[in-house]
Amino acid sequence: MSRRCELTGKGPMTGNNVSHAKNRTRRRFLPNLNDVTLQSETLGRGVKLKISAAALRSVDHRGGLDAFLAKAKNEELSDNALKVKKEIAKAQAAQA
């Protein structure tokens, strides 16, 4: 499993550890990923995703998983999240 957020696409970054003597060694900055189950109002069930803490705050800010996925770019989403987005769009079209 890659260390990548399924909703925002945020992944590891690289940089340097810098000592007091200014010695530089390479390091990785990993995203703060969490396994969460988000509820979809349209589908009426939970969806398990591995997302960053920042993405979890963004989902809350936009008003839930359905609203977040409606605005999200398809390039940033993982295959699993893209499948959920299409299911939600199909269910919303059927309700209308």
C-alpha positions in Angstrom: 0.0 0.0 0.0 1.4 3.4 -1.0 1.7 6.2 1.5 -0.7 8.4 -0.4 -3.9 10.1 0.6 -6.9 8.7 -1.4 -8.8 12.0 -1.6 -6.1 14.7 -2.0 -3.2 12.7 -3.5 -0.8 14.0 -0.9 2.3 11.8 -0.7 5.8 11.7 0.8 8.1 14.7 0.3 11.9 14.7 0.6 14.2 17.1 2.4 17.2 17.3 4.7 17.9 16.8 8.3 20.1 19.7 9.3 22.3 19.4 12.3 23.7 22.2 14.4 26.9 22.0 12.4 24.9 22.3 9.2 25.5 18.7 8.1 22.7 17.7 5.8 21.3 14.1 5.4 18.4 13.2 3.2 15.0 12.4 4.9 11.4 11.8 4.0 8.4 13.7 5.3 5.5 11.3 5.3 1.8 12.5 5.3 -0.3 11.9 8.4 -2.5 9.1 7.1 -5.4 7.6 9.0 -7.8 4.7 8.2 -11.3 6.1 8.5 -14.8 5.1 7.6 -16.7 8.1 6.1 -20.5 8.0 5.8 -22.2 8.8 2.5 -25.7 10.3 2.8 -26.6 9.4 -0.8 -25.4 5.8 -0.6 -26.5 5.2 2.9 -23.4 3.3 3.9 -19.8 3.9 5.1 -16.8 4.0 2.9 -13.3 2.9 4.2 -10.5 5.2 3.0 -6.9 5.9 3.9 -6.7 9.7 4.1 -4.6 12.5 5.6 -5.6 14.5 8.6 -5.8 17.6 6.5 -8.2 15.8 4.0 -10.4 14.8 7.0 -10.7 18.4 8.0 -11.5 19.4 4.4 -14.3 16.8 4.2 -15.8 18.2 7.3 -15.4 21.8 6.0 -17.1 21.0 2.7 -20.1 19.3 4.4 -19.4 15.6 4.1 -18.0 13.0 1.8 -20.6 13.5 -1.0 -19.9 17.3 -1.2 -16.1 16.8 -1.1 -16.1 14.2 -3.9 -18.4 16.3 -6.1 -15.8 19.1 -6.1 -12.7 16.9 -6.2 -10.6 16.6 -9.3 -10.6 13.0 -10.7 -6.7 13.1 -11.2 -6.2 13.5 -7.4 -8.5 10.7 -6.4 -7.5 7.1 -6.0 -9.2 4.3 -7.9 -11.3 3.4 -4.9 -12.4 7.0 -4.3 -13.1 7.5 -8.0 -15.4 4.4 -7.9 -17.3 5.8 -4.9 -17.6 9.2 -6.6 -19.2 7.6 -9.7 -21.6 5.5 -7.4 -22.7 8.7 -5.6 -23.2 10.6 -8.9 -25.3 7.6 -10.3 -27.4 7.4 -7.1 -28.0 11.2 -7.1 -29.1 11.0 -10.8 -31.5 8.2 -10.0 -33.0 10.1 -7.1 -33.6 13.2 -9.3 
